[in-house]
Amino acid sequence: MPADSPTVKLDVPREVQAGEAVPMTLRVTNTGARPLTLRLRGRPIAFDLVVSREDGSIVWRRLEGAMIAMVLQVRTLAPGETLQLEDVWQQQGARGTRVGPGDYTVTAALLTDSPTPLRSSPTSLRIGAR
């Protein structure tokens, strides 16, 4: 990762019980010594969250079917400054059905003017039976 690239971190609880809301927070931090300018897509800022099963099959995507405005927002992060974006997953698949207990992986992507979004590392999530 180039020195002027931000760190991208996704915070998700390690474990929740079946049926509980799952809060997810994406944090993009400028860890460099100079201001960092981000050209972000959408209004509001477009970011995707993807929940997958252990076999890699996608259960839910935050932006599934969403229309993303081609508007660019320019956001400058000072050294040490963090852009924080949040959402909550209700443990439902794309068709609105509840997902079952088990192990899942969650990733996040912040859409920019680059063809490649800023991505988080995969994060593990366990849904326990009630």
N, C-alpha and C positions, 0 to 999 in steps of 0.2 A: 504494500500500500504506500503510495507516495506520501512524503512528509506533510503535504498540504491537504491530505484527505482527513475527514473527520472520523471519529470512532462512532460506530453504530451498535447500540446495545438494546436488546429486547428484554424487558422484565415481565415474567409470567410466573404465577405461583407454581411451585414444584408439584403440588397435589391439591386437588379439589374433590369434593364429593359429587356424585351424579346429580345433575339438575342445578348445581350452583353456577352463578354467573362467574366468568373468568375474566378478571381485569388484565389488560395488556397495555404496557407502556413502552413506546419506542423513544429512545433518547439518542440524539445525534449531537456529539460534542466536538467542538474545535479544540483539539489538543495541541495545535501549533502555536507558534509565538506571534503570528500575524493574524489579522482579521481574515476570515474565510467567507467568500461569497458563494451562496448556494442559489441556483436557479431552479425553483421548485414548481412542479406542475400542479394545476388544479386550483380551484377556489371553492371550498377550503383546500388546504394542502392535501394532495393525494398520497396516501400511503396504504400499502396492502399488508394484510396479515393472512398467513396461510397455515391451516391446521391439517396435518397429514397423519395417517396411520403408520405403524411401524413398517409396513410394506411399501410406503411411499405414496399410496393413493391419497388424493386430496379429499378431505372431508368438507372443508369450508374455506372460502376466500372472501375476505372483506369486500373486495372490489368486484366480485363476480357480478357481471351484468351492469355495472355502474358506467355511466357516461362521465368521462373525465374531460373537463374543459381544457382546451389547449392553451389556457392562460398561463403565463409564467409569472411567478412571484419571485422577486429577488430578495433574499434574506441574507444579511451579513451577520456572522457570528464572531464576536470578539474572542480573543484567546480565553479559553476556559468556559466560554458560554455554551449552554445546551439548549437545543430545540427539543421540546417534549410533546409527543402526540399520543393520545390515549383512545382506547375503545374497549368494549366489553363483548366477549363472545358468550352467547347463551347456550352453548353446547348443542347447537343444532346444525345439521348438515345443510347443503345447498337447497334441498327441497323442504326444509323446515322440520324434518324429523329429528328427534333426539338421538344423539350418538351414545353408544354404550360405554361402560367402564373399560379401561385399558390404558395403554401407553400411546402417547401422541407426540408429534414434533411440531413446533411452531416456529415460523420464520417471518421476518418483516422486510419490506422493501419500501424505500422512500423514492418516489418518482421525481426525476429531475429532467433537465433538457438533454442529458446524455442518454444514449440508447440503453445503457446499463444502469439500472437503479442502484442506489446505495442499499446494501443488504446487511442484515444482522446475521450472526451465527445462529445455527439451529438451537432451539431451547426445548428441553424435555418437559412434558406435562403428563401427569398421571391422573386419570379420573377414576376414583374409587367407587365401589358399589355402596349404595345406601343401606 
